[in-house]
Amino acid sequence: MSDTAPSRPARAANSHARAARAERRNPRSLFERLVELISPGPDSKAELLATLAAAEDRELIEPESRLMLEGVLKMADMTAGDVMVPTPHMDLLDIAADYDELLGLVIDTAHSRFPVYEGERDNVIGILMAKDLLKLQRAPELNLRTLLRPAVFVPESKRLNELLRDFRSNRNHLALVIDEFGSTAGLITIEDVLEEIVGEIEDEFDEQEQENGIYTLADGSHRVAGDVAITAVNEAFGTRLSEADFETIGGLVAQELGRVPRRGEAVEIGGLRFVVMITRGGAVRWFRVSRLAGGAQAAADGDLD
């Protein structure tokens, strides 16, 4: 005769026994549940950020981990329009340009992908990979159009977390941002999105930084860190920028604009033109600085060594 199934009380007892064994294997689980009942979790994003800061103070998480978690939370409220490179500062290739002109721009800008336009800059017809341009050198008879890849367009209101998911699923690394009227407003890359989480992604372009945070670029302009002292900029460029209210060049530029500069924005001060290259955490990380045509005399032989 086959064994009968255990009765309901027996099954309940077995269930309780298994739960008790699980509690013994994880003695903190009951305590954690009690804490959750007594002290419920944060009810808002601000409280959650404060909880993360408190966890860092208690050394429960590393500072880098807190910053990344905060980046994820803040990214959910940001859109493509918040971090895009505006249209006036986009590096584009003209489909009608000859090979040498295209190659020169690729070398000067050091990007891996370029929007390609035909006629008007707003008429983007595709994306060219820098590595694909080498195919024209070996086979000049190729048509540049055949090397173009489809361009991806997203609205300015596109959430960054959604855009990152699209980048990953579609294996795209660059998208063109369009405004409410369908015109090109800028472009955004997967690196722009990831930097909102992990901070600035350094590459070989960042390895040879001078100790004073200023160094010369290939086109004769200069790359200047936002936290460089105004004194150092004056010494390097032979300028007389005011040091009365701010110590850093980033603070001076922000004062001139009346707000925190955005990536791609430019301002002219004391014979110099400052273009925001990278922003991070509400401050400018890097400027591209060049002399104005009328500022050469004011610079008074202030070239870098």
ZANU-435145 format. One record per residue (C-alpha): residue number from 1; y, z, x. Coordinates in steps of 0.1 Angstrom, whole numbers. Layout:
// ZANU-435145
+-----+-------+-------+-------+
|   k | north |    up |  east |
+-----+-------+-------+-------+
| NUM |     Y |     Z |     X |
...
+-----+-------+-------+-------+
END
This chain:
// ZANU-435145
+-----+-------+-------+-------+
|   k | north |    up |  east |
+-----+-------+-------+-------+
|   1 |     0 |     0 |     0 |
|   2 |    34 |   -10 |    15 |
|   3 |    60 |    16 |    24 |
|   4 |    86 |    22 |    -2 |
|   5 |   123 |    16 |     7 |
|   6 |   142 |    47 |    16 |
|   7 |   160 |    64 |   -13 |
|   8 |   198 |    62 |   -17 |
|   9 |   203 |    98 |    -4 |
|  10 |   182 |    90 |    27 |
|  11 |   202 |    58 |    33 |
|  12 |   235 |    78 |    31 |
|  13 |   222 |   104 |    55 |
|  14 |   212 |    76 |    79 |
|  15 |   247 |    61 |    76 |
|  16 |   264 |    95 |    83 |
|  17 |   241 |   100 |   113 |
|  18 |   250 |    67 |   128 |
|  19 |   287 |    75 |   122 |
|  20 |   283 |   108 |   139 |
|  21 |   266 |    92 |   169 |
|  22 |   295 |    67 |   171 |
|  23 |   320 |    95 |   170 |
|  24 |   302 |   112 |   199 |
|  25 |   303 |    79 |   219 |
|  26 |   341 |    76 |   212 |
|  27 |   354 |   112 |   209 |
|  28 |   390 |   100 |   206 |
|  29 |   385 |    79 |   176 |
|  30 |   387 |   108 |   151 |
|  31 |   417 |   122 |   168 |
|  32 |   434 |    88 |   168 |
|  33 |   428 |    85 |   131 |
|  34 |   443 |   119 |   125 |
|  35 |   474 |   110 |   145 |
|  36 |   478 |    78 |   125 |
|  37 |   477 |    99 |    93 |
|  38 |   502 |   124 |   106 |
|  39 |   525 |    99 |   124 |
|  40 |   523 |    65 |   108 |
|  41 |   532 |    34 |   130 |
|  42 |   566 |    19 |   132 |
|  43 |   580 |     4 |   101 |
|  44 |   603 |   -21 |   117 |
|  45 |   606 |   -44 |   147 |
|  46 |   633 |   -21 |   162 |
|  47 |   610 |     9 |   159 |
|  48 |   582 |   -11 |   175 |
|  49 |   604 |   -20 |   204 |
|  50 |   614 |    17 |   208 |
|  51 |   577 |    26 |   207 |
|  52 |   570 |     2 |   235 |
|  53 |   598 |    16 |   256 |
|  54 |   584 |    51 |   250 |
|  55 |   550 |    40 |   260 |
|  56 |   564 |    27 |   293 |
|  57 |   583 |    60 |   299 |
|  58 |   550 |    78 |   294 |
|  59 |   533 |    53 |   318 |
|  60 |   509 |    41 |   291 |
|  61 |   518 |     5 |   298 |
|  62 |   534 |   -12 |   328 |
|  63 |   570 |   -24 |   327 |
|  64 |   559 |   -60 |   330 |
|  65 |   535 |   -56 |   300 |
|  66 |   563 |   -41 |   279 |
|  67 |   586 |   -70 |   288 |
|  68 |   560 |   -95 |   278 |
|  69 |   552 |   -78 |   245 |
|  70 |   590 |   -76 |   238 |
|  71 |   592 |  -113 |   246 |
|  72 |   565 |  -121 |   221 |
|  73 |   582 |  -102 |   194 |
|  74 |   616 |  -117 |   201 |
|  75 |   602 |  -152 |   204 |
|  76 |   591 |  -150 |   168 |
|  77 |   627 |  -148 |   157 |
|  78 |   639 |  -176 |   180 |
|  79 |   641 |  -213 |   172 |
|  80 |   640 |  -245 |   193 |
|  81 |   677 |  -247 |   190 |
|  82 |   681 |  -214 |   207 |
|  83 |   666 |  -225 |   240 |
|  84 |   668 |  -263 |   241 |
|  85 |   687 |  -283 |   267 |
|  86 |   716 |  -298 |   248 |
|  87 |   718 |  -336 |   246 |
|  88 |   748 |  -340 |   270 |
|  89 |   727 |  -323 |   297 |
|  90 |   695 |  -341 |   292 |
|  91 |   682 |  -363 |   320 |
|  92 |   671 |  -396 |   304 |
|  93 |   659 |  -429 |   317 |
|  94 |   672 |  -463 |   305 |
|  95 |   645 |  -487 |   297 |
|  96 |   667 |  -515 |   311 |
|  97 |   672 |  -498 |   345 |
|  98 |   656 |  -513 |   376 |
|  99 |   629 |  -495 |   395 |
| 100 |   651 |  -482 |   423 |
| 101 |   675 |  -466 |   398 |
| 102 |   647 |  -450 |   379 |
| 103 |   631 |  -437 |   410 |
| 104 |   663 |  -423 |   423 |
| 105 |   669 |  -403 |   391 |
| 106 |   633 |  -390 |   391 |
| 107 |   637 |  -378 |   427 |
| 108 |   671 |  -362 |   422 |
| 109 |   662 |  -343 |   391 |
| 110 |   626 |  -334 |   401 |
| 111 |   613 |  -334 |   365 |
| 112 |   578 |  -344 |   356 |
| 113 |   586 |  -359 |   322 |
| 114 |   616 |  -380 |   310 |
| 115 |   627 |  -392 |   276 |
| 116 |   634 |  -430 |   278 |
| 117 |   660 |  -446 |   256 |
| 118 |   670 |  -481 |   247 |
| 119 |   706 |  -491 |   241 |
| 120 |   721 |  -458 |   229 |
| 121 |   710 |  -425 |   245 |
| 122 |   702 |  -412 |   210 |
| 123 |   676 |  -440 |   206 |
| 124 |   647 |  -424 |   224 |
| 125 |   616 |  -447 |   224 |
| 126 |   591 |  -427 |   244 |
| 127 |   584 |  -403 |   272 |
| 128 |   577 |  -414 |   308 |
| 129 |   556 |  -393 |   331 |
| 130 |   570 |  -393 |   366 |
| 131 |   536 |  -399 |   381 |
| 132 |   532 |  -430 |   359 |
| 133 |   563 |  -445 |   376 |
| 134 |   543 |  -449 |   408 |
| 135 |   522 |  -475 |   390 |
| 136 |   552 |  -498 |   389 |
| 137 |   554 |  -496 |   427 |
| 138 |   518 |  -508 |   431 |
| 139 |   520 |  -533 |   402 |
| 140 |   556 |  -545 |   397 |
| 141 |   544 |  -569 |   370 |
| 142 |   537 |  -540 |   347 |
| 143 |   561 |  -535 |   318 |
| 144 |   576 |  -501 |   317 |
| 145 |   571 |  -499 |   279 |
| 146 |   534 |  -499 |   284 |
| 147 |   537 |  -467 |   304 |
| 148 |   556 |  -448 |   278 |
| 149 |   539 |  -421 |   258 |
| 150 |   549 |  -412 |   222 |
| 151 |   578 |  -389 |   218 |
| 152 |   574 |  -357 |   197 |
| 153 |   603 |  -346 |   175 |
| 154 |   609 |  -312 |   161 |
| 155 |   638 |  -297 |   141 |
| 156 |   663 |  -272 |   155 |
| 157 |   649 |  -246 |   131 |
| 158 |   614 |  -249 |   145 |
| 159 |   602 |  -214 |   154 |
| 160 |   592 |  -209 |   190 |
| 161 |   558 |  -193 |   182 |
| 162 |   550 |  -223 |   160 |
| 163 |   562 |  -247 |   186 |
| 164 |   540 |  -231 |   213 |
| 165 |   510 |  -234 |   190 |
| 166 |   518 |  -271 |   185 |
| 167 |   522 |  -277 |   222 |
| 168 |   488 |  -262 |   229 |
| 169 |   470 |  -280 |   201 |
| 170 |   486 |  -314 |   207 |
| 171 |   486 |  -310 |   245 |
| 172 |   523 |  -320 |   247 |
| 173 |   547 |  -303 |   271 |
| 174 |   580 |  -317 |   259 |
| 175 |   596 |  -323 |   225 |
| 176 |   629 |  -337 |   214 |
| 177 |   649 |  -315 |   191 |
| 178 |   667 |  -332 |   162 |
| 179 |   695 |  -317 |   141 |
| 180 |   698 |  -317 |   103 |
| 181 |   712 |  -352 |   103 |
| 182 |   683 |  -367 |   123 |
| 183 |   703 |  -371 |   155 |
| 184 |   690 |  -359 |   189 |
| 185 |   703 |  -324 |   196 |
| 186 |   684 |  -317 |   228 |
| 187 |   650 |  -313 |   243 |
| 188 |   626 |  -283 |   249 |
| 189 |   595 |  -280 |   271 |
| 190 |   565 |  -257 |   270 |
| 191 |   579 |  -240 |   301 |
| 192 |   611 |  -231 |   282 |
| 193 |   590 |  -214 |   255 |
| 194 |   567 |  -195 |   279 |
| 195 |   597 |  -182 |   299 |
| 196 |   608 |  -164 |   268 |
| 197 |   576 |  -144 |   271 |
| 198 |   568 |  -140 |   308 |
| 199 |   603 |  -145 |   323 |
| 200 |   614 |  -172 |   346 |
| 201 |   586 |  -193 |   360 |
| 202 |   593 |  -198 |   396 |
| 203 |   582 |  -230 |   414 |
| 204 |   586 |  -246 |   449 |
| 205 |   622 |  -252 |   440 |
| 206 |   628 |  -214 |   442 |
| 207 |   610 |  -207 |   475 |
| 208 |   639 |  -213 |   499 |
| 209 |   666 |  -191 |   483 |
| 210 |   692 |  -180 |   508 |
| 211 |   698 |  -143 |   512 |
| 212 |   732 |  -146 |   495 |
| 213 |   718 |  -164 |   465 |
| 214 |   736 |  -197 |   473 |
| 215 |   721 |  -228 |   487 |
| 216 |   728 |  -265 |   489 |
| 217 |   710 |  -291 |   467 |
| 218 |   701 |  -326 |   476 |
| 219 |   730 |  -341 |   457 |
| 220 |   756 |  -320 |   475 |
| 221 |   761 |  -295 |   447 |
| 222 |   750 |  -259 |   450 |
| 223 |   726 |  -235 |   432 |
| 224 |   741 |  -201 |   427 |
| 225 |   724 |  -170 |   412 |
| 226 |   743 |  -154 |   383 |
| 227 |   743 |  -120 |   400 |
| 228 |   759 |  -133 |   432 |
| 229 |   791 |  -114 |   441 |
| 230 |   824 |  -132 |   434 |
| 231 |   833 |  -123 |   470 |
| 232 |   803 |  -143 |   483 |
| 233 |   813 |  -173 |   462 |
| 234 |   849 |  -172 |   474 |
| 235 |   836 |  -170 |   510 |
| 236 |   812 |  -199 |   505 |
| 237 |   835 |  -222 |   487 |
| 238 |   869 |  -211 |   501 |
| 239 |   881 |  -203 |   466 |
| 240 |   902 |  -174 |   453 |
| 241 |   883 |  -164 |   421 |
| 242 |   896 |  -132 |   406 |
| 243 |   876 |  -101 |   416 |
| 244 |   897 |   -77 |   395 |
| 245 |   875 |   -73 |   364 |
| 246 |   840 |   -84 |   375 |
| 247 |   818 |   -82 |   405 |
| 248 |   794 |  -111 |   398 |
| 249 |   800 |  -147 |   391 |
| 250 |   779 |  -145 |   359 |
| 251 |   803 |  -119 |   345 |
| 252 |   833 |  -140 |   354 |
| 253 |   819 |  -171 |   337 |
| 254 |   810 |  -151 |   306 |
| 255 |   845 |  -138 |   304 |
| 256 |   859 |  -173 |   307 |
| 257 |   838 |  -185 |   278 |
| 258 |   842 |  -154 |   258 |
| 259 |   805 |  -150 |   252 |
| 260 |   771 |  -152 |   270 |
| 261 |   767 |  -188 |   282 |
| 262 |   739 |  -209 |   270 |
| 263 |   717 |  -232 |   290 |
| 264 |   734 |  -265 |   297 |
| 265 |   770 |  -252 |   291 |
| 266 |   797 |  -259 |   316 |
| 267 |   830 |  -242 |   325 |
| 268 |   856 |  -250 |   352 |
| 269 |   872 |  -221 |   371 |
| 270 |   893 |  -222 |   402 |
| 271 |   884 |  -257 |   413 |
| 272 |   847 |  -253 |   407 |
| 273 |   825 |  -265 |   378 |
| 274 |   797 |  -241 |   368 |
| 275 |   768 |  -255 |   347 |
| 276 |   743 |  -230 |   334 |
| 277 |   708 |  -240 |   346 |
| 278 |   687 |  -210 |   335 |
| 279 |   694 |  -180 |   313 |
| 280 |   673 |  -149 |   310 |
| 281 |   676 |  -117 |   291 |
| 282 |   711 |  -124 |   279 |
| 283 |   724 |  -133 |   313 |
| 284 |   727 |  -164 |   335 |
| 285 |   699 |  -166 |   361 |
| 286 |   712 |  -197 |   379 |
| 287 |   743 |  -219 |   379 |
| 288 |   747 |  -254 |   394 |
| 289 |   781 |  -253 |   411 |
| 290 |   801 |  -284 |   422 |
| 291 |   836 |  -289 |   433 |
| 292 |   861 |  -306 |   410 |
| 293 |   877 |  -338 |   422 |
| 294 |   911 |  -320 |   423 |
| 295 |   897 |  -289 |   438 |
| 296 |   888 |  -302 |   472 |
| 297 |   922 |  -292 |   486 |
| 298 |   920 |  -258 |   470 |
| 299 |   886 |  -253 |   486 |
| 300 |   903 |  -256 |   520 |
| 301 |   873 |  -264 |   541 |
| 302 |   850 |  -240 |   523 |
| 303 |   818 |  -260 |   528 |
| 304 |   786 |  -241 |   533 |
| 305 |   771 |  -241 |   567 |
+-----+-------+-------+-------+
END
